[in-house]
Amino acid sequence: MENTKIYVMVNKENGARVECTEKFLPEWLARGFEVDSTRFGNLLENESSENGDK
């Protein structure tokens, strides 16, 4: 797995927090989330699995 830019997002209305890659950034912004910070690394294996297997 490569070193990926991860966006830490927060919804200020309800306090929910998520992490996503740039690919999904527009979708989270459309849902009312804002970028709180960024980091470089990997998402957890079960979060990035395409088929949902752990």
Buried (B, 14 or more C-beta within 10 A) or exposed (E): EEEBEBBBBBBEEEEEEBBBEEEEBEEBBEEEBEEBEEEEEEBEEEEEEEEEEE
